[in-house]
């Protein structure tokens, strides 16, 4: 079965996290506009044990964060995305791209 040879090397997945009123989602991000002064992807830099992101088990260091609740992160500044993630409550959908074996 050679049908998959031309498929993209990554897979995109929607991950739904639930956040209580306090506490973080459990991951930090790097990337965005400030750092290189141009549009740049956001990468998951680290994941904190015992948090929603850690407990979900599908988010890995080095993954790319494409969308938050259907809103593209492309062109956002790092500050804006951090603020957005802090403000969200309840059910939060993250669209993540995983590279095969991605670990920083």
Buried (B, 14 or more C-beta within 10 A) or exposed (E): EEEEEEEEEBEEBEBEBEBEEEEEBBBBBBBBBEEEEEEBBBBBBEBBEEBBBBEBEEBBBEBBBBBBEEEEBEEBEBEBBBEBBEEBEEEBBBBBBBEEEBEE
